Amino acid sequence: MRRHGMFPAPVPDQDRRPIRRQTVRRVIGTFRPYRGKVAWVGLAIVVTSGLGVVNPLLIKRIFDHALFGNPPGQCDGGACPNLHTLYWSVALMVAIPIVTGIIGIGQTYLANLVGLRVMQDFRNALYRHLQFMPLRFFTATRTGEIQSRLANDVGGVQTVVTDTASSILSNVVVITSTVIAMLLLSWQLTVLSLFMVPFFMWLTYKVGKARQKVATVTQQSLADLTSITEETLSVSGILLSKAFGRQRHEIDRFQGENERLTGLQIRQTMIGRSFFAVIGTIFSITPALVYLVAGWVLSGGGAAAAAITGGTIVAFTTLQSRLFFPIGSMLQVSSDVQTSMALFDRIFEYLDMDHDIADAADAVPLPPEQVRGRVQFSDVWFRYETPPEGVPPVSPSDLGDGQRAPREWTLEGVTLDIEPGQLAALVGPSGAGKTTMTYLVPRFYDVQDGAVLIDGVDVRNLKLESLGDLIGMVTQETYLFHTTVRRNLLYGKPDATQEELVAAAKAAFIHDRIMELPEGYDTVVGERGYKLSGGEKQRLAIARVVLKDPRILILDEATSSLDTTSERLVQEALRPLMRGRTTVAIAHRLSTILSADVIFVVDRGKIVERGTHRELIERGGLYARLYEQQFRGGLIEAECEDGVVLSTGEVVRTASGPGEG
């Protein structure tokens, strides 16, 4: 099993390794679903690139046969042009660019269609893969880093995927056809034009390696900047910086990383620019060298001189310019491809991560209507990761204030049994392992030893989708999407009717408040629901779970951050929700679990006590001490189904009934 300590480091070491054949094969494989369109693009490229070599040859024909083919004196005023040859040659020179342009439009459309579809597939595959990554991955990875992989890395290879393949094929055809035509005209001039190309290719490879290194670091810097933006410009981040007066610090931190990113981008842009400037200069002066060599050959006479005519020289220099631009483009493409391989490696790095929590080969569904709701822990041992030497693991969700000797296991031999329809409370000091226990029921994590069972079936043998349908959770920190109340509620049951929405909202005591909002159920709640109070968000989350109608309910400190009034409202909403369901409740406020059927007291990953509230008070153990610490001072502010509970544990029945008095 992969531990979260084995997930990739934020800065991959890809800048130190060459382009891998496996990466190239995988990139090519992404085009396989579009191979028909790719074939048409390839054919169009071959045709247009091949036609491009015809015009320089027509130039030679025009000069040598149409304009100056007849000796001077046969026509008045000098040379006599061959008009028939001239007309046909000019007609072809006009027709070829038109045909090439028309084919090029179709080629561009298909090439961009294929390229952008491939990018779409990359984004879909990456997002789909991340959706099924285990929770430990997200606790170990910054949100900004994940967003950067989806946006910046995939976007960074878009041009390469869209243009590079067609550019390479086009340039290869152009270079090949041009070199052949040049050799047919003059092998001496061709050698002169090509003798520097191997040096250029070697130098470009070196420049590409340097740019690849900088590209990797640049992408990581971009990910860091994205993370800073995501963390500090969210509602929570802004509230924190304002509360502590740290705006200037955050501005300086952003500006520092932004300056680093800008420097890297400038460096990435400038690497090799001097090299390409040299190439451009040499390519520009090479025609002058052609004229010089042609002059030497002509002055020497013989067969070589006879082969070089005025039309040959003009055609050759035209072909030469046609040759140099594709060579320069190929060199640039080579550099860009090397740079992009670092981005492809980062994308494939995420796609290659294992889904630690996945359906077993023999996993079975468990329809909600067939579930009784019995939850069992059978000698469960669990820890979050294999600890480094001398550093025992600690649950990220159970970091407490108390400093005691670190323990190796988050849960140690936990055994418990919750009967169908029972309300079971988990109580204990912070860091005891309560939240971890609730994470094991829906398989956010898998146990290292023992088993968690629902109705006698190991959850590892149930389909994950089935588990998701069976279990509902209300957590301390309610997450709402930046959308309407309606769409937030429908997340629990997408096909729910308006009547079902209203019934769920009324059950959670939030319907009247929703109707007071400007647009009722169509009111946008804002980023993370910040337009609503904490109690209102919790009741909206409860309504969402009511709509889902799960068989097993998990309450993770659902009222611990609320004031007394909001807590009472949320408790009122929870009572009908818990009725008839198996409920596992965690609370630091013992007032929320006084009416529990069974209470499990957790300390340092072990069940140390179990029983009802009265039994545990009479026992005088850890639960009694926690209760006394929190509620010494007389009457508590909580209520149970039968009335008010005193600090002694006595239940005083009230005539007003639940929720009153």
N, C-alpha and C positions, 0 to 999 in steps of 0.2 A: 504493500500500500504506500502511495506517495504521501509524504508529510508536507505540511505547508512550508517547512523550512527548506524543502527541495524545489520549490517553485523558482523560476528564473530570477536572477538578480536584476535590478532595474537597468543596469548597464551591461548589455551582452558583450561578449568578447569577439564579436564578429569582425571587428576592424583588423584583427590579426590573422585572419585565415583567408585563403583564396576562395574564389567563387567555387561553390560545390556543385558537382554534376547533378547530385540529387535535387538541389534547389532548381537548377535549370530544367530538369525533367519535369518537376512538379509544376513549374510555371507554364511550360509547354502543354502539360496535361490539362491545364485550366481552359485551354482553347478547344478541347476535344468535343464538347457539346455543340460547337459552332463550326465544325470542320467543313461543312458544305459552304457556308458563307466565306470561310477563310480560303477555300479553293478558288472561289470566284474572285476574291481580292487578289490572290496570287496570280491568277490568269490575267487580270486587268493590269497588274503591275508589270508582268512580263511583256504584254503587248505595248503598253505606253512607253516603257523604258526602251524596248527594242526599236520602236518607231523613232525614238529620239535620235538615233544614230544615222537615220536616213538623210536628214537635212544637211549635215556637213558633207556627206557624199554628193548630194545634189549641188552643193556649192562648187565642189570640184568640177562637176559636169558642166555647170553654167559657165565657169571661168574658162575651162579648157576646151569646151566644144561649142557652147552656145554663143558666148561673147567674143572669144579670141581663137576660135577653132580654125577659121580660114585665114590664110596669110594676108598681110596688108597689100593694098593695091587692087584687089579684086572688086572692091566697092569704092565709090567716091569718098574721099576723106579718110581712108584708113581701113582698119579691119572690118570685115563684113560679118555681122552676127548671124547665127543660125536661128532664125525666129521660131521655127517649128520646135526645135529642142528647147529653146528658151521658154516658150509658152507652156509646154508640158512640165518642165522642171519647176517653173514658178507656180503652176497650178498645184503640183504635188506639195511644194513648200507651204502653200496656203492651207491645203486640205489636211495635211498631217497634224498641225497644231490644233485644228478644230476638232478632228476626231479624237486626238489625245485628250483635249479638254473635256469633251463629253464623257469619255470613258473615265477620266479622272474624277469627275463629279460622283459617278456611281461608286468608284473605288473608295473615295473619301467617306461617303455615307456608310458603306458596308464596313470599312475599317473602324470607324468611330462606333458604329452599332455594336460590333463584336467587342471592341475594347471596353466600352462602357458597360456592356452586359457582364463581361468578365469581372470588372470592378464591383458591379452589383453582387455577383456571386461571392466575391471575396468578403464583402461586408456582411452579406447574409450568413455565410458559413462561420465567420468569426463571431457574430452576435449569437447565432444559434449555439455554437460551441460554448460560449461564455455563459449562456443561460443555464447550462447543465453542469457547470463547474461547481465543485463543492464549496460550502460556505467558508472553509478554511482559506481558500484562495482569495476571497474578497476581504477577509480580515487581515491578510498579509500583503495586499496590493492596494496602492492608492487609486482612488476613483479616477483621478486625472490621468494616471498612467494607462488605465484601461481605455479611457476616452481617446487618448492620444493614439493608441494602436488602431482604434476603429476609424478615426478621422485623419490624423496626420500621416500615419504610416501607409494606410491604404490610399489616401489621396496623393502621397508622395510618389507612388508608382503608377499613377493613373496615366501620365503622359507616356511613360515607357510602354505600358500595356497597350495603349491606344495607338501610338505612332511607331514605336521602335521596330516591331516585327515587319511591318510594311516598309519602313525606311530601310531596314537591312536588306530585304529582298530586292527592293528597287535599286539600291546602290550597287548590289552585287551584279544585277543584270546590266545596269548602266556601265559599270567599270569593265565587265567582261566584254560586252559588245563594243565599247569604245576602244579597248586595247586591241581587239581583233581588227577593227577598222583602221587603227593607227598603224598596226603592223603591215596591213595591206598597202598602206600609203608609203611608209618608209620605216624600215626596222631601225635605221640609225637614229632617226629623230625620236622614235619610241623609246629606245634605250636611254637617251638623254632625259626624257620626261620621267622615267620610272626609277632611275638609279637611287633617288633619295627616299623612295617610299618605305623600304624596310626599316630605315632609321626612324622615320616618322612613326611607324607602327610600334616599334619597341618603346619609343619615348612616350607615346600615348598610353601604353600599358602601364608605365611607371606613374604617369600623371593620374590615371584612373585609380590606381591603388591608393595614392595619397588622398584623392577625393573620397574614396570609399571610407577611409578612416575618419575623415572629418564628417562625413554624412552620418555615420553612426552616432558620434558624439552630438551632432546637431539635433538629430531626432530625439535623443534623450533629453537634451536641454529644452526642446519644444515640449516634451512630455512633462518636464518639471514646471515649465511656465503654465501649461494647461492645468496642472495639479494646484498650483498656487492660486490661479484664477478661480477654479472650481471650489476650493476650500474657503477662500477669503471673500468671494463675491456672492456666496449663497446667503440666505437669510440668517442662518445660524452663525456663519462666519462674520458677517457684518455686525450682528448683535454683540458678538464676543469682542471684536476689535473696538467697537464704540464703548462697550461697558468698561474695558480696561484702558481706554485711551491709547490704543496701539495702532491707530491709522497710519501715523508717520512711519512706524516700524514696518508695517505691511507694504507701504508704498516703496520704501527703500529696498525691501526684499524683492518685490516685483521688478523694480528698476534694475537691481543688480543682476537678476537672472535674465531680464530682457536685454541688458547690455552684453552679457555673455553670449546669448543666442545671436544677437546682431553681429558680434565679432566672428562667431563661427560661420554664420551665413556669408559674411564678406570674405572670409578666408576660403570657404567652399567655392564661392564665385570666382575668386581671383586665382585659385590654383590652376595652373596650366594656361592662363590667359596669355602670358608672355610666350609660351610655347606655340599657341595657336596664332599669335601675331607673327611669329617667325615663319610659320607655315604659310600664312597668307602672303607674306612678303616674297618668299621663294616662289610660290605659285604665280605671283604677279610678274616676276622678272623672267620666269622661264620662257615665255614667248620670245623675248628678246634673244635668249640663248638659241632658240630654234632658228631665228633669222640668221644668227651668226654661223651656226653649224651648216645651215642650208647654203650660205654663201661660200663656205669652205668647200663643200661638196661640189657645188656648181663650178667653182674656180678650178677644181681638179679635173673636170671633164670625165669622160668615160660613161659606162652604163649607169653608175650610181647617179651621175649628174642628169642623165637623160630621164631618169625616173622622177626627178623632182621638178615639177612645173609650178607656175604661179598658183594654179588652182590647188595643187597638192599642199603648198605652204599655207594658203588661206584655210583650206579644209582642215589641215592638221592643227593649226592654232585654235580653230573652232572646237575640234574634238578635244584638244588639250584642256580648254576651259571647262568643257563638259566632263572631263575626267577628274580634274582637280577638286571640283566642288563635291562630288560623291565621296572621294577619298577623304577630304576634310570632314564631311558629314559622318563617314564611317568611323573615323578616329574619335569624333565627338560622341557618337553613339556608343562606342566601346567604353568610353569614360563614363557615360551616363548609366550604361548597363552595370558596370562594376559598382557604381554608387548605389544603384537600385537594389542590387543583390542583398545589401545590408538590410534594406527595408523588407524585402521578401522574407529574409531569414527571421526578422522580428515577427512578421505575421505568422509564418509557419511555426515559430516557436510557441505561440499561443495555441494554434490549431493542433499541435502535437501533444499538448498537455493531456494527461489521463483524466477521465471522469471517474474519480474515486467512488462516488456514490452513483451507482447505475443499476438498472434492472438486472437481476440474475437471469441466467438462461432459462430457468424453470419458474420464473416469477409468475404469480397468479394475481388476478384482480380480486378485490374484496368489495363487492357492491355495498353501498351504504345501507340499503334496506335489509341486508343480511347481517349487519354488524350489531352485536349486542353492546360492545364497548368495554370489554374487560381489558385492562392494561396491566402487564406484569413485567417486572425486572427480575431476571434470573441470574444472580451472581455476576452482576455487570462490573467489568473493569474497563476504564477508559482514561486515555490521556490525549492531549491535543497534538503532540508531536513527539518524536524520538528526541530526547534532550541531548544537547551537546555535552561533552564531558564536563562534569561538575556543575552543570546548570540545569536543574530539573524544570520541566515545563509547567506553565501556569496558564489557566484558562483566560483568554482575553475578556470574557464576559463575567468573570468572577474575581476581578482584582479588588481586594478589600483594603480597608484602612489599617487593619491590624497587621502587625509584622511578626509572624511566627516562622519557625523553621520551614523552609519550602518542602513540599511533598512531591514525590515523583508522579503519583497517579492523581488525576482529578476526581475520579470515582473509584472506590475500592470495595469490591464485593457487594454491591448494592442489590438487595432483594426486597421486593415489595409487591403487593397485589391490590389492585383497585377494582372493585366490583362494578358491574355495569350500573350506570346511573348514580354512582357515588360522587360526592364532592370531596376530593382529597387535597389537603393543603400541604405544601412543602415549606417548612420554616427552618431558619437557621441563620447563623452569622453571615455577613457578606463574605463571598469567596468560598462558601461551603460546598458548592456544586449544584445548587438548585436549578439554575438556568440550564446548566449542562444536561441535567436529567431531562428537562423538557425538550431540548434539542435532539435527544436520541429517539424520541417517540416518532416524529415525522421524518427521521433519517437525515437531519441536517449533517450529522456525523454518524459513523458506524463504530460500534464497540470493538475493543480489542479482544475481549473475552466475555463469555456469558451471552445473554440474549435479551432483547426487548421484544415482547410479544403482544399482539392484539388478538383477542379471542383465541389464544393458544397458538397463533401463527407468528413465526419470527418475521419481524418487519422487513428483514433482508430478503425474504421470499415473497414479498408483496410488490406489486407494480407501484412505482413512485407516483404515477398519476392517480392511482387508486388511493394511496395514502393521502395525497393532497385533497381528495374529495372527502375523506373521512374526518379530517382534523381541521379545526379552526383555531386561530390564535388571536388574542388581544394582548398587545405588549405595552410596556410603559411608554415607549416613544412611538406614537401613532404616525404612520407615514401616509400622507394623502398626496395624490397627484395634483399638478397645477392644471386642474380642469374643473368641471362642474360637480356639484354635489351628486347629481344623478349618475354621472359616469364613475365617480368614486364608489358609489354604492353598487353599481352594476358590476364592478370588479369581482364581487362575491358571487354573482349569478347573472351572466351577460344577457340571458333571455328572460329576465324577470319583467313582469308587467308593472304598470304604474300602481295598481292596487297592491301588489306585493311589496313595492318600494315603500309605499305609505304605511303598510302594516308593519314592516320591519322598523321603520323610523319611529312609529308610535310605540312599538315594543321597547325601543331603546330610549324613549322619552326625549326624542330630538325633533320630532315632526313639527311641533309648534314653533320651535326656534328656526327651523328651515323655512317655514312659511313667513317668518318675519324678515328674512333676507330679501334684498332688492328684487331678485328674480326667482325666488323660491328654490326649487330643485335644480334650476338651470343657472344658479349663481356660481361663478368661479371662485373657488376657495383660496386661491393664491398659492405661492410657493410653499410646499409642505403644509398647506392648510393654515398659514399664519393669519388669515383673516378671521379665524375662529379661536375661541379660548381653548385652553387645555382640556377642560371638561367637555366642551362641545365636540372637539376632535375625538375624544375617547368614545363618546356616545355615538358619533358617526361611525367609528370603527366597529363598535358593538353592533350597530344596525347592519353593517356590511357582513358581519359574521352571522347575524340572525338570518339574513337573506340567503346565505350559503347553506344554512341548516346542517352543520356538521354533527356527526355522532359523538365525537370526542372534542372537548373544548379545553384549550390551554390558556390560562390567564397568567401572564408574566408581569407581576407587580403593576397591575393595570391601574391602580389608584395611588401609588406611592408618591407621585409628583403633584397631586392635586390638593387644593385647599379643602376644608371640611365640607363646605356646601357642595362643591363639584363632586367630592368623593361620595356624598350621600346620593346625589343624582345618578352617578355611575353605578353605585351599588344597587339602586333601584332598577336600573336597566339590566344589570347582570342577573338578577334573581330569576326572571322568566327565561332568560337565555340558558341558565344552568339547569333549570328544572327538566328532568327526564334525560339529561345527558351525563356522560362520564366527564367530570371536570377535574383538571389538575390546576391548582391555583398556587402561585408564589406571591408572598407579600411580606414586606418588612413591617407594615402596619398590621398587627395581629387582629385589628378590628374587622378585617375583611374575611377572616377564616374562622371566626368563633363558632359558626354553625356548621362547620365541616363534619362530614361523617367520620373521617379519619384524618389524623394529622401525622405527618412524617417529619421528624426533626433531624436535620442534616447538619453534620459538623465534620469538616475536613474530609469530605468525600465519602462519609459513611452515614448510614441510618443509625442514629444513637437512641432514638425514642420513637414510639408510635402509640397512638391511642386517640381518644376524644379530648376535647379541651378540658373538661372536668377531670378526667383521669390523669392527664399530664400535669394539671395544676396540683392535684393531690400528691402526685409522685415527687414533686419538689426538685426536678432535674433541670436540664438546660432550658426547656421550654418555659418552666415556671420562672426562671431567672430572667429570660428575655421578656416575658409578659410583665413581670414586676418592674423591670427597667423602663419599659415603654409606658406603662399605665399606672405607675404609682402616682397617687394624687386623687384616688377615688373613682368616681364614675367615668366610664369611657364614653367616647362620642359615637360609638358604633352601635348598630342594631342588628339583631338576628331575626329569624322568622318568628320567634316566640316573644320577642320584646327586647328590653335593654339588659345588657350583660354588665354586672358589676365587676370591679377589679378582683373580687374574691372568686369570680367564676360563676356566681349565682345569676340565674336568669330571672328577671322580674317581668312578669307578663303584663302586657298593656292592653287596655280595651280598644285603643285606637287602631291596633293592628300594625302590620309591617309598613314601614316607611313613615310612620307618624310618631309623635311623642318624643 
